[in-house]
Amino acid sequence: MGFLKKYKINPKISRQEELSKLFDDLFNKKYKSSSSNDLLSHTRSRKEGLLLVLKYPFIPLHNNDSERDTREYVKNEKYQETLVAMKEDKQETHSQV
């Protein structure tokens, strides 16, 4: 289980600094690849938002629920569009006969 998941289960103020330092240790590394360094830098710039769970352990660690809700909406829209197109095709076929 990941460090943040464990923290959410048993949040302790004493662990906040430890986890923040772990984040720094992971994302302050430098590599030969400039693209890797750019990605790490971008992640470091988002540290405050990524570690909000340290201040607010009740917030989710991901946005999968939001994405799932949106995906269902989009799938339903595509389904409706497909039904309309099929109905129109069927009407065109019958009018040509």
N, CA, C and O atoms as a printed pandas DataFrame, in Angstrom:
     atom_number atom_name residue_name chain_id  residue_number  x_coord  y_coord  z_coord
0              1         N          MET        A               1    0.853   -1.175    0.000
1              2        CA          MET        A               1    0.000    0.000    0.000
2              3         C          MET        A               1    0.894    1.231    0.000
3              4         O          MET        A               1    1.922    1.258    0.677
4              5         N          GLY        A               2    0.503    2.254   -0.762
5              6        CA          GLY        A               2    1.296    3.470   -0.872
6              7         C          GLY        A               2    1.322    4.284    0.410
7              8         O          GLY        A               2    0.470    4.132    1.286
8              9         N          PHE        A               3    2.314    5.144    0.495
9             10        CA          PHE        A               3    2.496    5.970    1.682
10            11         C          PHE        A               3    1.285    6.852    1.962
11            12         O          PHE        A               3    0.848    6.964    3.107
12            13         N          LEU        A               4    0.739    7.479    0.916
13            14        CA          LEU        A               4   -0.395    8.374    1.126
14            15         C          LEU        A               4   -1.666    7.616    1.485
15            16         O          LEU        A               4   -2.486    8.103    2.264
16            17         N          LYS        A               5   -1.828    6.425    0.917
17            18        CA          LYS        A               5   -2.994    5.612    1.279
18            19         C          LYS        A               5   -2.928    5.219    2.753
19            20         O          LYS        A               5   -3.937    5.250    3.457
20            21         N          LYS        A               6   -1.758    4.855    3.203
21            22        CA          LYS        A               6   -1.580    4.518    4.629
22            23         C          LYS        A               6   -1.850    5.742    5.493
23            24         O          LYS        A               6   -2.475    5.638    6.548
24            25         N          TYR        A               7   -1.382    6.890    5.049
25            26        CA          TYR        A               7   -1.584    8.131    5.806
26            27         C          TYR        A               7   -3.077    8.442    5.917
27            28         O          TYR        A               7   -3.547    8.844    6.982
28            29         N          LYS        A               8   -3.821    8.261    4.831
29            30        CA          LYS        A               8   -5.263    8.526    4.861
30            31         C          LYS        A               8   -5.970    7.667    5.904
31            32         O          LYS        A               8   -6.905    8.121    6.564
32            33         N          ILE        A               9   -5.520    6.432    6.045
33            34        CA          ILE        A               9   -6.134    5.517    7.010
34            35         C          ILE        A               9   -5.832    5.956    8.439
35            36         O          ILE        A               9   -6.686    5.864    9.321
36            37         N          ASN        A              10   -4.603    6.436    8.658
37            38        CA          ASN        A              10   -4.180    6.821    9.998
38            39         C          ASN        A              10   -3.377    8.129    9.918
39            40         O          ASN        A              10   -2.153    8.113   10.048
40            41         N          PRO        A              11   -4.067    9.262    9.704
41            42        CA          PRO        A              11   -3.351   10.525    9.537
42            43         C          PRO        A              11   -2.762   11.027   10.856
43            44         O          PRO        A              11   -3.466   11.162   11.857
44            45         N          LYS        A              12   -1.479   11.294   10.835
45            46        CA          LYS        A              12   -0.792   11.841   12.011
46            47         C          LYS        A              12    0.012   13.050   11.564
47            48         O          LYS        A              12    0.733   12.993   10.567
48            49         N          ILE        A              13   -0.112   14.132   12.297
49            50        CA          ILE        A              13    0.613   15.354   11.956
50            51         C          ILE        A              13    2.109   15.077   11.895
51            52         O          ILE        A              13    2.806   15.664   11.068
52            53         N          SER        A              14    2.609   14.212   12.736
53            54        CA          SER        A              14    4.042   13.902   12.753
54            55         C          SER        A              14    4.528   13.285   11.440
55            56         O          SER        A              14    5.715   13.365   11.124
56            57         N          ARG        A              15    3.633   12.680   10.682
57            58        CA          ARG        A              15    4.011   12.049    9.404
58            59         C          ARG        A              15    4.010   13.035    8.241
59            60         O          ARG        A              15    4.598   12.752    7.198
60            61         N          GLN        A              16    3.362   14.186    8.400
61            62        CA          GLN        A              16    3.257   15.151    7.307
62            63         C          GLN        A              16    4.621   15.593    6.813
63            64         O          GLN        A              16    4.875   15.592    5.608
64            65         N          GLU        A              17    5.502   15.972    7.729
65            66        CA          GLU        A              17    6.828   16.438    7.332
66            67         C          GLU        A              17    7.629   15.312    6.686
67            68         O          GLU        A              17    8.352   15.538    5.715
68            69         N          GLU        A              18    7.503   14.117    7.216
69            70        CA          GLU        A              18    8.207   12.951    6.653
70            71         C          GLU        A              18    7.771   12.690    5.215
71            72         O          GLU        A              18    8.606   12.446    4.344
72            73         N          LEU        A              19    6.472   12.742    4.968
73            74        CA          LEU        A              19    5.962   12.485    3.620
74            75         C          LEU        A              19    6.309   13.621    2.668
75            76         O          LEU        A              19    6.578   13.379    1.491
76            77         N          SER        A              20    6.308   14.832    3.149
77            78        CA          SER        A              20    6.709   15.968    2.326
78            79         C          SER        A              20    8.180   15.839    1.927
79            80         O          SER        A              20    8.541   16.123    0.785
80            81         N          LYS        A              21    9.011   15.418    2.849
81            82        CA          LYS        A              21   10.439   15.221    2.564
82            83         C          LYS        A              21   10.619   14.071    1.565
83            84         O          LYS        A              21   11.456   14.156    0.667
84            85         N          LEU        A              22    9.847   13.013    1.718
85            86        CA          LEU        A              22    9.916   11.899    0.774
86            87         C          LEU        A              22    9.580   12.375   -0.636
87            88         O          LEU        A              22   10.241   11.990   -1.600
88            89         N          PHE        A              23    8.552   13.213   -0.752
89            90        CA          PHE        A              23    8.191   13.807   -2.046
90            91         C          PHE        A              23    9.387   14.562   -2.618
91            92         O          PHE        A              23    9.741   14.390   -3.784
92            93         N          ASP        A              24   10.007   15.400   -1.783
93            94        CA          ASP        A              24   11.171   16.175   -2.229
94            95         C          ASP        A              24   12.302   15.261   -2.681
95            96         O          ASP        A              24   12.927   15.502   -3.714
96            97         N          ASP        A              25   12.561   14.220   -1.910
97            98        CA          ASP        A              25   13.628   13.278   -2.266
98            99         C          ASP        A              25   13.369   12.619   -3.623
99           100         O          ASP        A              25   14.291   12.414   -4.413
100          101         N          LEU        A              26   12.118   12.297   -3.875
101          102        CA          LEU        A              26   11.768   11.634   -5.132
102          103         C          LEU        A              26   11.831   12.581   -6.326
103          104         O          LEU        A              26   12.310   12.201   -7.394
104          105         N          PHE        A              27   11.352   13.808   -6.150
105          106        CA          PHE        A              27   11.192   14.697   -7.296
106          107         C          PHE        A              27   12.274   15.765   -7.421
107          108         O          PHE        A              27   12.208   16.592   -8.330
108          109         N          ASN        A              28   13.261   15.771   -6.540
109          110        CA          ASN        A              28   14.386   16.701   -6.658
110          111         C          ASN        A              28   15.593   16.058   -7.313
111          112         O          ASN        A              28   16.649   16.684   -7.411
112          113         N          LYS        A              29   15.459   14.840   -7.756
113          114        CA          LYS        A              29   16.571   14.153   -8.429
114          115         C          LYS        A              29   16.830   14.790   -9.779
115          116         O          LYS        A              29   15.930   15.368  -10.387
116          117         N          LYS        A              30   18.050   14.682  -10.238
117          118        CA          LYS        A              30   18.430   15.198  -11.558
118          119         C          LYS        A              30   18.942   14.033  -12.406
119          120         O          LYS        A              30   19.655   13.155  -11.919
120          121         N          TYR        A              31   18.566   14.046  -13.671
121          122        CA          TYR        A              31   18.959   13.001  -14.600
122          123         C          TYR        A              31   19.637   13.622  -15.819
123          124         O          TYR        A              31   19.598   14.837  -16.012
124          125         N          LYS        A              32   20.245   12.793  -16.619
125          126        CA          LYS        A              32   20.881   13.273  -17.848
126          127         C          LYS        A              32   19.838   13.774  -18.847
127          128         O          LYS        A              32   20.091   14.698  -19.620
128          129         N          SER        A              33   18.682   13.157  -18.815
129          130        CA          SER        A              33   17.610   13.505  -19.758
130          131         C          SER        A              33   16.917   14.802  -19.338
131          132         O          SER        A              33   16.358   14.896  -18.245
132          133         N          SER        A              34   16.962   15.784  -20.213
133          134        CA          SER        A              34   16.301   17.060  -19.893
134          135         C          SER        A              34   14.779   16.896  -19.846
135          136         O          SER        A              34   14.108   17.583  -19.075
136          137         N          SER        A              35   14.234   15.999  -20.659
137          138        CA          SER        A              35   12.778   15.798  -20.622
138          139         C          SER        A              35   12.345   15.183  -19.295
139          140         O          SER        A              35   11.291   15.537  -18.767
140          141         N          SER        A              36   13.149   14.263  -18.749
141          142        CA          SER        A              36   12.839   13.697  -17.431
142          143         C          SER        A              36   12.911   14.781  -16.364
143          144         O          SER        A              36   12.049   14.855  -15.488
144          145         N          ASN        A              37   13.935   15.617  -16.438
145          146        CA          ASN        A              37   14.088   16.705  -15.475
146          147         C          ASN        A              37   12.933   17.700  -15.577
147          148         O          ASN        A              37   12.475   18.228  -14.564
148          149         N          ASP        A              38   12.467   17.955  -16.794
149          150        CA          ASP        A              38   11.331   18.856  -16.982
150          151         C          ASP        A              38   10.066   18.282  -16.341
151          152         O          ASP        A              38    9.305   19.005  -15.699
152          153         N          LEU        A              39    9.848   16.978  -16.520
153          154        CA          LEU        A              39    8.679   16.332  -15.913
154          155         C          LEU        A              39    8.753   16.381  -14.391
155          156         O          LEU        A              39    7.758   16.659  -13.722
156          157         N          LEU        A              40    9.930   16.110  -13.854
157          158        CA          LEU        A              40   10.110   16.171  -12.403
158          159         C          LEU        A              40    9.882   17.591  -11.894
159          160         O          LEU        A              40    9.257   17.787  -10.852
160          161         N          SER        A              41   10.382   18.565  -12.617
161          162        CA          SER        A              41   10.208   19.962  -12.237
162          163         C          SER        A              41    8.726   20.343  -12.247
163          164         O          SER        A              41    8.243   21.025  -11.342
164          165         N          HIS        A              42    8.025   19.902  -13.265
165          166        CA          HIS        A              42    6.584   20.180  -13.353
166          167         C          HIS        A              42    5.846   19.558  -12.165
167          168         O          HIS        A              42    4.966   20.187  -11.577
168          169         N          THR        A              43    6.204   18.340  -11.823
169          170        CA          THR        A              43    5.570   17.680  -10.681
170          171         C          THR        A              43    5.902   18.423   -9.391
171          172         O          THR        A              43    5.026   18.616   -8.548
172          173         N          ARG        A              44    7.151   18.842   -9.229
173          174        CA          ARG        A              44    7.548   19.607   -8.033
174          175         C          ARG        A              44    6.737   20.894   -7.916
175          176         O          ARG        A              44    6.360   21.293   -6.814
176          177         N          SER        A              45    6.470   21.535   -9.034
177          178        CA          SER        A              45    5.721   22.796   -9.013
178          179         C          SER        A              45    4.276   22.580   -8.555
179          180         O          SER        A              45    3.611   23.528   -8.136
180          181         N          ARG        A              46    3.796   21.357   -8.633
181          182        CA          ARG        A              46    2.418   21.032   -8.236
182          183         C          ARG        A              46    2.357   20.378   -6.859
183          184         O          ARG        A              46    1.313   19.853   -6.471
184          185         N          LYS        A              47    3.453   20.403   -6.122
185          186        CA          LYS        A              47    3.556   19.696   -4.842
186          187         C          LYS        A              47    2.418   20.043   -3.885
187          188         O          LYS        A              47    1.801   19.150   -3.303
188          189         N          GLU        A              48    2.141   21.328   -3.722
189          190        CA          GLU        A              48    1.117   21.737   -2.756
190          191         C          GLU        A              48   -0.227   21.068   -3.044
191          192         O          GLU        A              48   -0.876   20.548   -2.136
192          193         N          GLY        A              49   -0.634   21.085   -4.299
193          194        CA          GLY        A              49   -1.905   20.463   -4.669
194          195         C          GLY        A              49   -1.869   18.949   -4.568
195          196         O          GLY        A              49   -2.846   18.321   -4.161
196          197         N          LEU        A              50   -0.730   18.362   -4.943
197          198        CA          LEU        A              50   -0.617   16.906   -4.903
198          199         C          LEU        A              50   -0.612   16.360   -3.475
199          200         O          LEU        A              50   -1.030   15.227   -3.235
200          201         N          LEU        A              51   -0.138   17.169   -2.533
201          202        CA          LEU        A              51   -0.064   16.711   -1.148
202          203         C          LEU        A              51   -1.152   17.321   -0.259
203          204         O          LEU        A              51   -1.003   17.366    0.962
204          205         N          LEU        A              52   -2.238   17.785   -0.866
205          206        CA          LEU        A              52   -3.351   18.318   -0.070
206          207         C          LEU        A              52   -3.883   17.298    0.928
207          208         O          LEU        A              52   -4.415   17.659    1.978
208          209         N          VAL        A              53   -3.738   16.055    0.598
209          210        CA          VAL        A              53   -4.234   14.992    1.478
210          211         C          VAL        A              53   -3.551   15.045    2.850
211          212         O          VAL        A              53   -4.099   14.547    3.833
212          213         N          LEU        A              54   -2.371   15.640    2.919
213          214        CA          LEU        A              54   -1.700   15.752    4.211
214          215         C          LEU        A              54   -2.454   16.706    5.135
215          216         O          LEU        A              54   -2.489   16.505    6.348
216          217         N          LYS        A              55   -3.055   17.742    4.557
217          218        CA          LYS        A              55   -3.846   18.693    5.356
218          219         C          LYS        A              55   -5.290   18.239    5.503
219          220         O          LYS        A              55   -5.930   18.468    6.529
220          221         N          TYR        A              56   -5.788   17.590    4.453
221          222        CA          TYR        A              56   -7.202   17.182    4.412
222          223         C          TYR        A              56   -7.292   15.700    4.049
223          224         O          TYR        A              56   -7.544   15.367    2.891
224          225         N          PRO        A              57   -7.093   14.817    5.008
225          226        CA          PRO        A              57   -7.043   13.374    4.701
226          227         C          PRO        A              57   -8.340   12.793    4.141
227          228         O          PRO        A              57   -8.339   11.672    3.632
228          229         N          PHE        A              58   -9.429   13.526    4.226
229          230        CA          PHE        A              58  -10.712   13.023    3.738
230          231         C          PHE        A              58  -10.883   13.191    2.232
231          232         O          PHE        A              58  -11.793   12.601    1.651
232          233         N          ILE        A              59  -10.020   13.991    1.581
233          234        CA          ILE        A              59  -10.185   14.170    0.134
234          235         C          ILE        A              59   -9.659   12.944   -0.610
235          236         O          ILE        A              59   -8.735   12.280   -0.139
236          237         N          PRO        A              60  -10.246   12.641   -1.772
237          238        CA          PRO        A              60   -9.782   11.466   -2.523
238          239         C          PRO        A              60   -8.385   11.689   -3.099
239          240         O          PRO        A              60   -7.991   12.823   -3.372
240          241         N          LEU        A              61   -7.652   10.615   -3.277
241          242        CA          LEU        A              61   -6.316   10.679   -3.856
242          243         C          LEU        A              61   -6.358   10.716   -5.379
243          244         O          LEU        A              61   -5.319   10.883   -6.017
244          245         N          HIS        A              62   -7.511   10.568   -5.960
245          246        CA          HIS        A              62   -7.651   10.529   -7.422
246          247         C          HIS        A              62   -8.979   11.163   -7.804
247          248         O          HIS        A              62   -9.791   11.488   -6.939
248          249         N          ASN        A              63   -9.193   11.333   -9.074
249          250        CA          ASN        A              63  -10.462   11.881   -9.562
250          251         C          ASN        A              63  -11.203   10.864  -10.426
251          252         O          ASN        A              63  -11.964   11.239  -11.319
252          253         N          ASN        A              64  -10.982    9.598  -10.164
253          254        CA          ASN        A              64  -11.594    8.552  -10.985
254          255         C          ASN        A              64  -13.123    8.636  -11.014
255          256         O          ASN        A              64  -13.743    8.372  -12.044
256          257         N          ASP        A              65  -13.732    9.006   -9.868
257          258        CA          ASP        A              65  -15.191    9.097   -9.838
258          259         C          ASP        A              65  -15.690   10.156  -10.811
259          260         O          ASP        A              65  -16.662    9.933  -11.533
260          261         N          SER        A              66  -15.025   11.306  -10.830
261          262        CA          SER        A              66  -15.412   12.374  -11.763
262          263         C          SER        A              66  -15.223   11.921  -13.199
263          264         O          SER        A              66  -16.095   12.136  -14.041
264          265         N          GLU        A              67  -14.096   11.298  -13.481
265          266        CA          GLU        A              67  -13.830   10.815  -14.841
266          267         C          GLU        A              67  -14.839    9.755  -15.246
267          268         O          GLU        A              67  -15.301    9.738  -16.386
268          269         N          ARG        A              68  -15.182    8.877  -14.325
269          270        CA          ARG        A              68  -16.142    7.814  -14.626
270          271         C          ARG        A              68  -17.503    8.420  -14.956
271          272         O          ARG        A              68  -18.161    7.993  -15.905
272          273         N          ASP        A              69  -17.932    9.428  -14.162
273          274        CA          ASP        A              69  -19.216   10.077  -14.422
274          275         C          ASP        A              69  -19.223   10.742  -15.793
275          276         O          ASP        A              69  -20.198   10.629  -16.535
276          277         N          THR        A              70  -18.148   11.428  -16.127
277          278        CA          THR        A              70  -18.048   12.094  -17.425
278          279         C          THR        A              70  -18.038   11.085  -18.550
279          280         O          THR        A              70  -18.697   11.280  -19.572
280          281         N          ARG        A              71  -17.288    9.996  -18.368
281          282        CA          ARG        A              71  -17.197    8.962  -19.396
282          283         C          ARG        A              71  -18.574    8.361  -19.668
283          284         O          ARG        A              71  -18.923    8.120  -20.824
284          285         N          GLU        A              72  -19.360    8.116  -18.617
285          286        CA          GLU        A              72  -20.707    7.557  -18.804
286          287         C          GLU        A              72  -21.581    8.523  -19.598
287          288         O          GLU        A              72  -22.354    8.101  -20.458
288          289         N          TYR        A              73  -21.459    9.809  -19.314
289          290        CA          TYR        A              73  -22.238   10.812  -20.039
290          291         C          TYR        A              73  -21.867   10.795  -21.522
291          292         O          TYR        A              73  -22.743   10.796  -22.387
292          293         N          VAL        A              74  -20.567   10.781  -21.810
293          294        CA          VAL        A              74  -20.098   10.792  -23.197
294          295         C          VAL        A              74  -20.536    9.526  -23.915
295          296         O          VAL        A              74  -20.970    9.589  -25.065
296          297         N          LYS        A              75  -20.430    8.369  -23.251
297          298        CA          LYS        A              75  -20.864    7.113  -23.873
298          299         C          LYS        A              75  -22.355    7.164  -24.190
299          300         O          LYS        A              75  -22.779    6.696  -25.247
300          301         N          ASN        A              76  -23.143    7.722  -23.296
301          302        CA          ASN        A              76  -24.586    7.824  -23.527
302          303         C          ASN        A              76  -24.878    8.741  -24.709
303          304         O          ASN        A              76  -25.748    8.446  -25.529
304          305         N          GLU        A              77  -24.148    9.857  -24.798
305          306        CA          GLU        A              77  -24.330   10.772  -25.927
306          307         C          GLU        A              77  -24.008   10.071  -27.247
307          308         O          GLU        A              77  -24.755   10.197  -28.218
308          309         N          LYS        A              78  -22.905    9.338  -27.283
309          310        CA          LYS        A              78  -22.515    8.626  -28.511
310          311         C          LYS        A              78  -23.556    7.574  -28.863
311          312         O          LYS        A              78  -23.885    7.391  -30.035
312          313         N          TYR        A              79  -24.071    6.887  -27.859
313          314        CA          TYR        A              79  -25.103    5.878  -28.077
314          315         C          TYR        A              79  -26.339    6.529  -28.702
315          316         O          TYR        A              79  -26.904    6.000  -29.659
316          317         N          GLN        A              80  -26.756    7.673  -28.160
317          318        CA          GLN        A              80  -27.931    8.369  -28.685
318          319         C          GLN        A              80  -27.690    8.815  -30.125
319          320         O          GLN        A              80  -28.572    8.686  -30.974
320          321         N          GLU        A              81  -26.503    9.337  -30.399
321          322        CA          GLU        A              81  -26.172    9.765  -31.762
322          323         C          GLU        A              81  -26.206    8.584  -32.727
323          324         O          GLU        A              81  -26.680    8.714  -33.855
324          325         N          THR        A              82  -25.707    7.444  -32.288
325          326        CA          THR        A              82  -25.705    6.240  -33.124
326          327         C          THR        A              82  -27.131    5.793  -33.418
327          328         O          THR        A              82  -27.445    5.422  -34.549
328          329         N          LEU        A              83  -27.992    5.825  -32.410
329          330        CA          LEU        A              83  -29.392    5.441  -32.616
330          331         C          LEU        A              83  -30.076    6.365  -33.625
331          332         O          LEU        A              83  -30.816    5.903  -34.493
332          333         N          VAL        A              84  -29.828    7.652  -33.508
333          334        CA          VAL        A              84  -30.431    8.615  -34.431
334          335         C          VAL        A              84  -29.924    8.351  -35.849
335          336         O          VAL        A              84  -30.709    8.346  -36.797
336          337         N          ALA        A              85  -28.620    8.133  -35.996
337          338        CA          ALA        A              85  -28.037    7.871  -37.323
338          339         C          ALA        A              85  -28.612    6.588  -37.917
339          340         O          ALA        A              85  -28.914    6.539  -39.109
340          341         N          MET        A              86  -28.766    5.553  -37.098
341          342        CA          MET        A              86  -29.328    4.290  -37.593
342          343         C          MET        A              86  -30.776    4.484  -38.035
343          344         O          MET        A              86  -31.205    3.935  -39.050
344          345         N          LYS        A              87  -31.517    5.265  -37.265
345          346        CA          LYS        A              87  -32.912    5.517  -37.602
346          347         C          LYS        A              87  -33.001    6.286  -38.928
347          348         O          LYS        A              87  -33.842    5.986  -39.775
348          349         N          GLU        A              88  -32.119    7.283  -39.094
349          350        CA          GLU        A              88  -32.100    8.057  -40.329
350          351         C          GLU        A              88  -31.713    7.176  -41.515
351          352         O          GLU        A              88  -32.311    7.286  -42.586
352          353         N          ASP        A              89  -30.714    6.298  -41.336
353          354        CA          ASP        A              89  -30.310    5.376  -42.402
354          355         C          ASP        A              89  -31.467    4.461  -42.787
355          356         O          ASP        A              89  -31.706    4.196  -43.965
356          357         N          LYS        A              90  -32.165    3.994  -41.787
357          358        CA          LYS        A              90  -33.297    3.079  -42.038
358          359         C          LYS        A              90  -34.392    3.812  -42.815
359          360         O          LYS        A              90  -34.991    3.237  -43.724
360          361         N          GLN        A              91  -34.655    5.055  -42.473
361          362        CA          GLN        A              91  -35.676    5.843  -43.170
362          363         C          GLN        A              91  -35.268    6.107  -44.616
363          364         O          GLN        A              91  -36.096    6.045  -45.524
364          365         N          GLU        A              92  -33.977    6.404  -44.822
365          366        CA          GLU        A              92  -33.492    6.645  -46.186
366          367         C          GLU        A              92  -33.611    5.382  -47.023
367          368         O          GLU        A              92  -33.996    5.442  -48.191
368          369         N          THR        A              93  -33.282    4.243  -46.436
369          370        CA          THR        A              93  -33.350    2.968  -47.150
370          371         C          THR        A              93  -34.788    2.673  -47.573
371          372         O          THR        A              93  -35.029    2.243  -48.701
372          373         N          HIS        A              94  -35.761    2.907  -46.652
373          374        CA          HIS        A              94  -37.158    2.643  -46.971
374          375         C          HIS        A              94  -37.698    3.639  -48.001
375          376         O          HIS        A              94  -38.555    3.276  -48.808
376          377         N          SER        A              95  -37.222    4.871  -47.991
377          378        CA          SER        A              95  -37.729    5.851  -48.950
378          379         C          SER        A              95  -37.179    5.584  -50.352
379          380         O          SER        A              95  -37.786    5.993  -51.342
380          381         N          GLN        A              96  -36.033    4.901  -50.445
381          382        CA          GLN        A              96  -35.442    4.597  -51.743
382          383         C          GLN        A              96  -36.092    3.378  -52.385
383          384         O          GLN        A              96  -35.954    3.167  -53.590
384          385         N          VAL        A              97  -36.778    2.597  -51.616
385          386        CA          VAL        A              97  -37.375    1.379  -52.147
386          387         C          VAL        A              97  -38.636    1.635  -52.880
387          388         O          VAL        A              97  -39.256    0.700  -53.386
